[in-house]
Amino acid sequence: MSSYSKKILKKLAEKPAISIEEFKNEDAKISYALARSLKNLVESGYAEIHKSGRQNYAKLTTSGKTKLNTLSLESEDMLVPQTWDGYWRIILLDLPEDRKSERESLRYLLKKAGFVCLKNSAWISPYPFEHLFINIKKDLRLTTEMMIIVTQFIDEETKKVLFESFGK
């Protein structure tokens, strides 16, 4: 994905919709690159264009939000804290077969965020990425299909297994 596409996705995440005019620039080369990148995002299903009066507006799609979350996890400036704050993040994920692609995307994001799958649909991590997954849960309307738990208490035997899983 081009740097222009990434910038556009980030800008679209800031507001519900953005006028196409906001993306234009005085430099014709940059305007062309931005227009091309926006067109590619629309064709990929990450953004959509809405017409209102004389203006066109770009809007981020659900797929675009997921892509943006993936990009933020893949970025080199995404640092995983080296010190543990004492809390475990547990995510229970139960998506039906007809939502298999969403389920696979979520599993990929969980792995990228440092979560380990314990039991089929139970994922756990000591890293503070629960806010990212709370946003994903809202964006994808996963009211009962995803449960996010942050806890400090886990029994001693389970704690040993978890520390082994994370090499601590």
N, C-alpha and C positions, 0 to 999 in steps of 0.2 A: 504494500500500500504506500502510495506516495506521501511525502511530507505535507503536501497541500491537502490531501484527503484527510490526513490525521488532524490538521489544523481546522478543517471544516467541521469534522465530527465534534471536536472539542468546543468549537464556537456554537454549534447547533445544540449542544448539551446545556448551554447557559440559559437558553430561553425556549419557550414552547414553539416559536417559529421566528425566523429571521428573514427580512427582506433580501431578495437577491442583490439589490443595490448595495447593501452593506458589504458584500463580498467583492465588489468591483474595486479596481485600483487604477491609478493614473497610468501606470506602466502597462502597455498593451500585452507584453509577454506574460506578465503575472496574471492579468485578467484572463487571458486565454487558458493558462494553466489551471487557474481556479475554476473556470467554467468547465473545462474538461474533467477535472477532478470531481466536481459536483455532479456532472452527468454520469460519471462512472459510479459514484455513490448511489445515485438514483437507480441505475441499471442493476446494481448489486443488491438493491433492496434495503440499503442502509439509510437512505433519505428519500423524501418525497417532496414534490413541488405542488403547491396549492396556489390557485389563481384567485385573486381578490381585487376586483376593480381593475385598476391599471397596473397593479403591482403583483409580482410573483413572490411567494414565500417558500423557503425551504424548511423542512421539518424533519427531525430525527425519527426513525422508525424504531420499533422494538428490537429488530435485528441490529440496527445501528447502535442502540444503547448497549447491547450485548457485545458487539464488536469493539466499542469504545472501552468497555470494561476489560476485554481481552487485551487490548493494546496497552492499557495502563498496567496490567500484570506483566506484560512482556517487556515493558520499557526498562532500559538499563538503570534508570534512576529510581526504580522501584526497589527499595531496600527492605529486606526482611529483618526485623529487629533481632539482634543477637542476644538480648537479655529477655528473660521470660518475666512477665508481669504477675504470674501466679494464677492466671485465669485460663481455662480451657474453653475453646469455641467448638461447639458441637452443632453440626447441621444435619438434620434428618431430611432426606430427599426421597420423595415417593411420587414420581410422575408416571402416569399410565402409558401403555405401549403406543397409543396414538400421538403421544408427545415425545417420541423417542429422540428426535433431533435436538429438542430443547434439553432433554435429559443428558444427552452426550455432551452438549455444549457446557452445561453446568458442571458435569464431572471434570471436563477439561479445565474450566476455570478454578474449580476446587483444588485440583492437582497443582496448577500454576501458583496458587496462593499458599501452597505448603500444607494443604490438608491431606490426611491419610484416611483411606477408607477402612473402617474397622469391621463392620458387618453390613453387607449388601448396600444398604442405603444410609448408613451412619458414618459421617465424616467428622474428623476431629483435628484440631490444630491449636498450638499454643500462641499462634501469631494473631495480632489484632486486625483481622480483615472482616470482622462481622458487619461493619458499616457498609462495606462494598456489597456484601450479600444481602443485607437488608434492602438496599436500593434495587438490586437485581430482583429480589422477591416482589417489591412493589411494582417495578417496571413490567414484569412478566405476569403479574396478578396471580402469584402462587400462594394464595391465602392458606390453604390447608396442605398443599403439596410440599412445602418447604417450611421446616421449623428450625429456628435459630436459638440456641441456648448458650449462654455464657455462664460458666460456673467455676467456683473455686474448689468445691468439695468433690473429690472422687476417692473411693475406697483405696486403701494402700496397695492391694494386689493389682488392681486395674492401673493405678498410677505407675507401678513398676513396668507393666506392659507398655504403657504409653511412652514412658521415658526411653525404653528400648527402641520403640518405633521411631522416635525423633533423635536417637543417638545422644541422649543426655544422661 
